[in-house]
């Protein structure tokens, strides 16, 4: 099997049979993890808007007994960034992706910031640093910073505000002063990815400016209210409705204030799933807008994910466009960073194989078979161990097409006995639509669907309809 496949789905997304969901009784490996007894979490997953998986564990000592599964609130930290980006996309008539941030945040100096665009901030390629004042080691370690790390004694004039809970909120003037400090100016915007929390604070300021209301109200008006996400909020939930820290837990539950656009939301597994389903089902953005927004701008991945981690809380919102699953994970526990990544891997390992098996079974029933025409032409489409479908036999006007210089499947694949060093890269995406005959594409199969099955298939360049034989 050629491991260099063009990007995109290989098979249609499965239509879920609700009588056969993912069996959560086999989801037991997490119990062997060192964090198992001290971590509360909820996982939800769906395909095509239909729930296929639900699992929840509440650690001993946390009182949420009156809340149904999936509705327990957790702080979702940087998963909030996905809401900020969606709000920007929904504000396309007020904020352009390529507009400079200086258009929307009064006080930023044009000569320094005009090269930083909305899209760069949203894509984490703005060249900005990560956090603000009190993430500085001076505040994190206090007078111990020097002796511990061998740092010199330096006079500190920055204000002790924002980011770490328990300190005061920075004023707007202090925020702008920081963005004009030489140490915090953007470096080579657009060059490459570097994670920035303060960049999303700027996006929040831009949204508040163009809508003439608070950032929090913008998110409510554009996203959480229209999607009926009634348990998603920036306000700290009431006891009994959320997993909140006990007396000996050092978790972050206070108001994030200026940092709300980067990580301030509380939400639930059910609400996060609504958010993801709205994206996949094009409830707020068009299909083309969704495809464009999911295209990687800095790093590539087969999973589209928003992850958030702060002391005590973690969250994942995962989309797998090839199969249409949406997976939401919310958790609370002392080791939130390592735990949320571990739990995401376990969830994906349980859910994606289920989706793949369902897609293969349904595609096999609908599309495979032998199709023929009266002019000694036929094509046999089958499944093998590879992705997608394979053309195992193909003749046209009595000519065996598969015995030409290239082996043809759903994409062209050059059969080579040897490869040189420079031939090891994956360039399959370059070969799409490389061959046409009088405008007809040689790599395009058009199935004629009759009922639940394909009754015929036409290869564009050959313009010959082949009819299914037998079944």
C-alpha positions in Angstrom: 0.0 0.0 0.0 1.3 3.5 -0.9 1.6 5.4 2.4 1.8 8.7 0.6 -1.9 9.5 0.2 -3.4 12.9 -0.8 -5.0 14.8 2.1 -8.7 14.6 2.7 -11.2 11.8 3.5 -10.9 8.4 1.7 -14.5 7.3 2.3 -17.8 9.1 3.0 -18.3 9.8 6.7 -20.4 7.0 8.3 -24.1 7.2 9.0 -24.3 6.1 12.6 -26.5 3.2 13.6 -27.6 4.3 17.1 -28.2 0.7 18.1 -24.5 0.0 18.0 -22.6 2.9 19.7 -19.1 2.7 20.9 -19.1 0.3 23.9 -17.9 2.4 26.8 -17.7 -0.8 29.0 -14.4 -1.5 27.2 -13.1 2.0 28.0 -11.1 0.8 31.1 -7.5 1.5 30.4 -7.6 4.9 32.1 -8.1 3.1 35.5 -4.5 2.0 35.3 -3.2 5.5 35.0 -1.5 7.2 38.0 -4.0 10.0 37.9 -7.1 7.8 37.9 -8.2 8.2 41.5 -7.7 11.9 41.7 -9.2 13.1 38.4 -12.7 14.0 37.5 -13.6 14.0 33.8 -16.3 13.8 31.2 -16.0 12.6 27.6 -18.7 13.0 24.8 -18.4 12.1 21.1 -20.7 12.2 18.2 -20.8 11.5 14.4 -23.2 13.5 12.2 -24.8 15.0 15.3 -25.6 11.6 16.8 -24.0 10.7 20.1 -21.8 7.6 19.9 -19.9 7.7 23.2 -20.4 9.0 26.7 -18.3 8.5 29.7 -17.9 10.3 33.0 -15.9 9.8 36.2 -16.1 12.0 39.3 -13.3 11.6 41.8 -14.2 10.9 45.4 -14.8 14.0 47.5 -16.3 16.3 44.8 -20.0 17.0 45.2 -21.8 17.2 41.8 -24.4 14.5 42.4 -27.4 16.6 41.3 -26.0 17.2 37.7 -26.6 14.8 34.9 -23.8 13.2 32.9 -22.1 15.7 30.6 -23.5 18.8 32.2 -21.0 19.2 35.0 -19.0 22.4 34.5 -15.2 22.5 34.2 -12.9 25.4 33.3 -11.8 24.8 29.7 -8.8 27.1 29.7 -7.3 27.7 26.3 -10.1 25.9 24.5 -11.7 29.3 24.9 -9.4 30.4 22.0 -11.6 28.4 19.6 -14.6 30.6 20.6 -12.6 33.7 20.1 -11.6 32.7 16.6 -15.2 31.7 15.7 -16.4 35.1 16.9 -13.8 36.8 14.7 -15.0 34.7 11.7 -18.6 35.5 12.5 -17.7 39.2 12.5 -16.3 39.1 9.0 -18.1 42.3 8.0 -16.5 44.2 10.8 -13.1 42.4 11.1 -11.1 41.2 8.1 -8.7 38.3 8.4 -5.9 40.3 6.8 -6.7 43.6 8.6 -4.0 44.9 10.9 -4.8 44.8 14.6 -4.2 48.6 14.7 -7.5 49.1 12.9 -9.4 47.9 16.0 -7.3 48.6 19.1 -6.8 52.3 19.6 -3.5 53.1 21.1 -1.3 50.6 19.4 1.4 52.3 17.4 1.0 51.9 13.7 4.8 52.0 13.0 5.2 48.9 15.2 2.0 46.9 15.0 0.6 47.6 11.5 2.3 44.4 10.2 0.5 42.2 12.7 -2.8 41.0 11.2 -6.0 39.5 12.8 -5.2 36.2 11.0 -1.6 36.1 12.4 -2.9 36.5 15.9 -5.6 33.9 15.4 -3.1 31.5 13.8 -0.4 31.9 16.4 2.2 33.4 14.0 2.1 37.0 15.3 5.6 36.9 16.7 4.2 37.9 20.2 5.5 36.6 23.5 3.3 34.2 25.5 2.1 35.9 28.7 2.2 39.2 30.5 3.7 40.7 33.6 3.2 38.3 36.4 4.1 35.2 34.4 7.6 36.6 34.9 9.9 34.5 37.1 10.3 37.6 39.3 6.7 37.2 40.4 6.6 33.4 40.2 9.7 32.8 42.4 10.0 36.1 44.2 13.3 36.8 45.9 14.3 33.2 45.3 14.6 33.6 41.5 18.2 34.9 41.6 19.7 32.3 44.0 17.8 29.4 42.4 18.7 30.1 38.8 21.8 32.3 39.1 20.0 35.3 37.8 21.4 38.8 38.3 19.7 41.4 40.5 17.6 43.6 38.3 15.3 46.5 39.2 11.7 45.5 38.4 9.3 48.3 37.4 6.5 46.2 35.8 3.2 46.3 37.6 2.1 43.2 39.5 -1.2 42.6 37.7 -3.1 40.0 35.5 -2.5 36.4 34.7 -1.9 34.9 38.1 -5.1 34.8 40.1 -5.2 36.8 43.3 -3.5 39.9 41.9 -5.3 42.9 40.6 -6.6 43.4 37.0 -4.4 45.5 34.8 -5.9 48.7 33.6 -6.3 49.4 29.8 -3.4 51.9 30.1 -1.2 49.3 31.7 -2.1 46.7 29.0 -1.2 49.1 26.2 2.1 50.1 28.0 3.1 46.5 28.0 2.4 46.1 24.3 4.7 49.0 23.6 7.6 47.8 25.8 10.6 46.8 23.8 10.6 43.4 25.5 7.0 42.7 24.3 7.0 43.9 20.7 6.2 41.4 18.0 9.2 39.7 16.4 9.1 38.9 12.7 5.3 38.6 12.4 4.1 35.8 10.0 7.4 33.9 10.1 6.4 30.9 12.1 4.3 29.5 15.0 4.9 30.6 18.6 2.1 30.2 21.2 0.8 33.5 22.5 -1.9 34.1 25.1 -1.6 37.9 24.9 -2.3 37.7 21.2 -5.8 36.4 21.9 -6.2 39.2 24.5 -5.8 41.6 21.6 -8.4 39.7 19.5 -10.8 40.0 22.4 -10.1 43.8 22.5 -10.8 44.0 18.8 -14.1 42.1 19.1 -15.2 44.4 21.9 -14.3 47.5 19.9 -16.2 46.6 16.7 -19.3 45.4 18.5 -19.3 48.2 21.1 -19.8 45.7 24.0 -17.7 43.6 26.3 -15.9 40.6 24.8 -17.9 38.4 27.1 -21.2 39.7 25.7 -19.9 39.2 22.2 -19.3 35.5 22.8 -22.7 35.2 24.4 -24.5 37.0 21.6 -22.7 35.3 18.7 -22.1 31.8 20.0 -23.4 30.5 23.3 -26.9 31.8 23.1 -27.6 30.9 19.4 -26.2 27.4 20.0 -28.2 27.0 23.3 -24.9 26.5 25.3 -26.7 27.3 28.5 -23.9 26.0 30.8 -21.0 27.8 29.1 -20.1 31.0 30.9 -17.2 33.3 32.1 -18.7 33.4 35.6 -17.5 30.9 38.3 -20.2 28.3 38.7 -22.1 27.6 41.9 -21.0 24.8 44.2 -22.5 21.5 43.2 -22.8 22.3 39.5 -19.0 22.2 38.7 -16.0 20.3 39.8 -14.5 23.0 42.2 -11.3 22.7 44.2 -11.4 21.4 47.8 -9.5 23.2 50.5 -6.1 21.6 49.6 -6.4 22.0 45.9 -4.5 24.9 44.2 -6.7 25.3 41.2 -7.6 28.4 39.2 -11.3 29.3 39.6 -11.2 33.1 39.7 -12.1 35.7 37.1 -9.6 35.8 34.2 -10.6 39.4 33.4 -8.2 40.6 30.6 -7.3 37.0 29.9 -10.9 35.8 29.2 -10.4 35.8 25.4 -7.5 33.3 25.9 -8.8 31.0 28.6 -11.6 32.2 30.8 -14.6 30.0 29.8 -16.3 27.4 31.9 -18.2 24.7 30.0 -19.4 21.1 29.9 -18.8 18.1 27.7 -22.3 18.5 26.3 -21.9 22.1 25.5 -18.5 21.7 23.9 -20.0 19.0 21.7 -22.7 21.4 20.6 -20.0 23.9 19.7 -18.2 21.3 17.6 -21.3 20.0 15.9 -22.3 23.5 14.9 -18.9 23.7 13.1 -19.2 20.4 11.3 -22.9 21.0 10.4 -22.3 24.5 9.1 -24.8 26.1 11.5 -23.0 29.4 11.7 -20.3 29.3 9.0 -20.8 28.1 5.4 -19.2 24.8 4.3 -16.5 26.7 2.4 -15.8 28.9 5.4 -15.5 25.8 7.7 -13.1 24.1 5.3 -11.0 27.3 5.1 -10.9 27.8 8.8 -9.9 24.2 9.5 -7.0 24.4 7.0 -3.8 24.5 9.1 -2.0 27.9 8.9 1.1 27.0 11.0 1.2 23.3 11.8 -0.4 20.3 10.1 -2.3 17.5 11.8 -4.9 14.9 10.9 -6.9 16.0 14.0 -8.2 19.5 14.5 -8.1 20.3 18.2 -8.3 23.0 20.7 -6.7 22.2 24.0 -6.7 24.1 27.3 -4.7 23.5 30.4 -4.3 25.6 33.6 -3.6 24.5 37.2 -6.4 22.0 38.1 -8.3 22.0 34.8 -7.9 20.7 31.2 -10.1 20.4 28.1 -10.0 19.1 24.6 -12.3 19.8 21.6 -11.3 17.4 18.8 -12.6 17.2 15.2 -11.7 14.4 12.8 -13.0 15.7 9.4 -12.2 12.4 7.6 -14.9 10.6 9.6 -17.0 13.5 11.1 -16.5 12.6 14.8 -16.5 15.4 17.3 -14.9 14.6 20.7 -15.2 16.8 23.8 -13.2 16.2 27.0 -13.4 18.2 30.2 -11.4 17.3 33.3 -10.3 18.5 36.8 -7.4 17.2 38.8 -4.0 18.0 40.2 -2.1 16.8 37.1 -4.3 18.4 34.5 -1.6 18.9 31.8 -0.4 15.3 31.5 -3.8 13.9 32.2 -5.7 15.7 29.5 -3.2 14.6 26.8 -3.3 11.0 28.0 -7.1 11.0 28.2 -7.4 12.5 24.7 -5.2 9.7 23.2 -7.3 7.0 25.0 -10.6 8.6 23.7 -9.3 8.9 20.1 -8.1 5.3 20.2 -11.6 4.2 21.2 -13.6 6.4 18.9 -11.7 6.7 15.6 -11.4 2.9 14.9 -15.2 2.7 15.5 -15.8 5.5 12.9 -13.3 3.9 10.4 -15.0 0.5 10.7 -18.4 2.0 10.2 -17.3 4.0 7.2 -15.6 0.9 5.6 -18.6 -1.3 6.2 -21.1 1.2 4.7 -18.8 2.0 1.7 -18.4 -1.7 1.0 -22.1 -2.2 0.9 -22.8 0.9 -1.2 -20.0 1.2 -3.7 -18.1 -2.1 -4.3 -18.9 -4.5 -7.1 -18.3 -5.1 -10.8 -19.7 -2.5 -13.3 -19.8 -3.2 -17.1 -20.9 -2.0 -20.4 -21.7 -3.7 -23.8 -18.4 -2.5 -25.4 -16.2 -5.0 -23.5 -15.7 -2.5 -20.7 -15.8 -3.3 -17.0 -14.5 -2.1 -13.7 -14.3 -4.0 -10.4 -14.2 -1.8 -7.2 -13.3 -3.5 -4.0 -11.9 -2.9 -0.5 -8.4 -4.0 0.5 -6.2 -3.3 3.5 -5.5 0.2 2.2 -7.5 3.4 2.8 -10.5 4.2 0.6 -11.5 1.9 -2.3 -9.4 0.1 -4.8 -9.9 -0.6 -8.5 -8.9 -4.2 -8.8 -9.8 -4.8 -12.4 -10.5 -2.3 -15.2 -10.9 -2.8 -18.9 -12.1 -0.3 -21.5 -12.9 -1.4 -25.1 -11.2 -4.6 -24.3 -8.0 -2.9 -23.2 -6.7 -3.7 -19.7 -6.2 -0.2 -18.3 -4.4 -1.5 -15.1 -1.6 -3.0 -17.1 -0.4 0.4 -18.4 2.8 2.1 -17.0 0.9 3.3 -14.0 -1.3 1.4 -11.6 -4.6 3.3 -11.2 -6.7 3.3 -8.1 -8.7 6.2 -6.8 -5.6 8.3 -7.3 -2.7 7.8 -9.6 0.2 5.9 -8.1 3.5 5.3 -10.0 4.7 1.8 -9.4 8.5 1.9 -9.0 10.9 -0.9 -8.1 13.4 1.5 -6.5 13.4 5.0 -5.1 16.2 7.4 -4.8 16.9 9.5 -1.8 15.1 12.5 -3.2 12.0 10.4 -4.0 11.0 9.8 -0.4 8.8 12.8 0.1 5.0 12.7 -0.1 3.9 14.6 -3.2 0.6 12.9 -3.9 -1.3 16.1 -3.5 0.7 17.4 -6.5 -0.7 14.8 -8.9 -4.4 15.5 -8.4 -6.1 16.4 -11.8 -2.8 15.8 -13.7 -4.4 14.0 -16.6 -7.5 15.0 -18.7 -8.7 13.9 -22.1 -10.8 16.6 -23.9 -11.6 18.2 -20.6 -12.6 14.9 -18.9 -10.7 14.1 -15.7 -8.9 10.8 -15.7 -9.0 10.6 -11.9 -12.7 11.3 -11.4 -15.2 8.5 -10.8 -18.9 9.4 -10.8 -21.2 6.9 -9.2 -24.9 6.7 -10.1 -26.8 5.9 -6.9 -29.9 3.8 -7.0 -31.5 3.3 -3.6 -28.7 2.4 -1.1 -26.2 1.3 -3.7 -24.2 2.6 -6.6 -25.8 1.3 -9.8 -23.2 2.6 -12.2 -19.9 4.4 -12.4 -18.4 6.7 -15.0 -14.7 7.6 -15.4 -14.6 11.2 -16.6 -11.9 10.9 -19.4 -13.4 7.7 -20.8 -17.0 8.9 -20.8 -18.3 5.4 -20.6 -21.1 4.4 -18.2 -20.4 1.0 -16.5 -23.4 -0.7 -15.0 -23.2 -2.8 -11.8 -23.3 -6.6 -12.5 -25.4 -9.0 -10.4 -26.2 -7.6 -7.0 
